[in-house]
Amino acid sequence: MCWGWVHPGLLVMNSANTMSDWRKQRLIQFLGVGVLNTLVGYGIYAALVSIDIPYLLALLSATIAGVIFNYFSFGRMVFKARGGWFVFRKFVAAYAVVYVINAALLSILTEGAYLNVYLAQGVCILPSVAMSWLLMNYWVYRIGL
């Protein structure tokens, strides 16, 4: 939060800097909670692949489990919202978009670049996180731009 002087002895908040600080704080919280969410999602994916579940089915299963876990962790810890069914539907739609992009990239990396499915999904994490942040921050839990 940024404070400025307007009169000797009187401090006021600078609203432009406050909004910027608020966005930075939200991003930091998103990344912190996202580490936990990523570990859960990747753990489910890796466990399923290790028992010979096809990698795209493992990704779908991990995504479905992740939607439920992530809805509560992001919604309550990062965005301070509960939202009800309307927000939950948007959350599911956002994760459907992330899944489609992740699945396409995962297929390209495993079948085109011949990476193993564990490493390929590791590479997919960064674009998935970026897409999730954009969708969560600017659409699902939008609180003004």
Secondary structure, DSSP 8 states (H G I E B T S, - for coil): --EEEEETTEEEE-HHHHHHHHHHHHHHHHHHHHHHHHHHHHHHHHHHHHTT--HHHHHHHHHHHHHHHHHHHIIIIIS----HHHHHHHHHHHHHHHHHHHHHHHHIIIIIS---HHHHHHHHHHHHHHHHHHHIIIIIT----
